[in-house]
Amino acid sequence: MTTMSWHIQAVSPMPLRDEEFFHLARAVDDSMMITSDGDEIPLKASDLVFCDPGRSRTPRFADDGRVAVLRLPRRLLELSEADCDRLTGMISEGGDGLGALVSSCLAELTTGVQDHSPETIHRLTRTTVDLLVVLVMELLQTEREELSTVAHSELIAQIQNYIEKHLTDPDLSPYSIARANHISVRYLHKIFQHEGITVGQWLRQRRLESCRHDLRRTPNRRIAVSAVANRWGFVSASHFSRVFREEYGMSPSEWQALS
């Protein structure tokens, strides 16, 4: 991962310590975010991700991506510890709505600093912080509404049904699942955590079960193992073989031969 770092310094008589900053990452190009549970979520250029280096759940980013990191004094956000915890890992799409406006301002601060006077940069910084605070409040309010208006049992059933219908789609991911069900990625992870499993683990289990079922139906090997894996969304045959063995204690070919 290639990172560029800049910060917005609060007016303070003493320099701020690292733990007094909250981080906001802006994807410079299409990249991949990796959650603390190991799930991979694609990011589009200009998307924003809230990170807190002091929390174990903070996400990380793929090595081949470019991410610009804003270090923002926590006190400017005026958030409780509970809200900071909820905000960590949240994604704001940089191509739409308020997220697009904030992302654009951040891009101008990092790439256009030499084109503006110090006074202009100062005003742009203040405006960006104000917009960022509004964006944070909007994200947190949206999550509160999700928690209060949707019954957990109904929502998990709805999401699992959606996943079942799209198991063969290789691009199926926590990001696309959340978007299709009109919830945040953060909330999607939260409701699966309530079930004692991650989104990625549940998706992988369902795909493996489908592959195992198909392989049982083809003992004469007229259908190649790789074809079955590809049918159910596994783009890498070697990865499929590895996770199949981890789950069932034998390779896909061994299972097919025994069936």
Secondary structure as GFF3:
##gff-version 3
##sequence-region A 1 259
A	DSSP	beta_strand	2	7	.	.	.	ID=ss1
A	DSSP	three_ten_helix	18	20	.	.	.	ID=ss2
A	DSSP	beta_strand	21	27	.	.	.	ID=ss3
A	DSSP	beta_strand	31	34	.	.	.	ID=ss4
A	DSSP	beta_strand	40	43	.	.	.	ID=ss5
A	DSSP	beta_strand	48	51	.	.	.	ID=ss6
A	DSSP	beta_strand	60	61	.	.	.	ID=ss7
A	DSSP	beta_strand	66	73	.	.	.	ID=ss8
A	DSSP	alpha_helix	74	77	.	.	.	ID=ss9
A	DSSP	alpha_helix	81	87	.	.	.	ID=ss10
A	DSSP	beta_strand	91	92	.	.	.	ID=ss11
A	DSSP	alpha_helix	97	111	.	.	.	ID=ss12
A	DSSP	three_ten_helix	113	115	.	.	.	ID=ss13
A	DSSP	alpha_helix	118	149	.	.	.	ID=ss14
A	DSSP	alpha_helix	152	165	.	.	.	ID=ss15
A	DSSP	alpha_helix	174	180	.	.	.	ID=ss16
A	DSSP	alpha_helix	185	194	.	.	.	ID=ss17
A	DSSP	alpha_helix	199	216	.	.	.	ID=ss18
A	DSSP	alpha_helix	225	231	.	.	.	ID=ss19
A	DSSP	alpha_helix	237	248	.	.	.	ID=ss20
A	DSSP	alpha_helix	252	258	.	.	.	ID=ss21
###
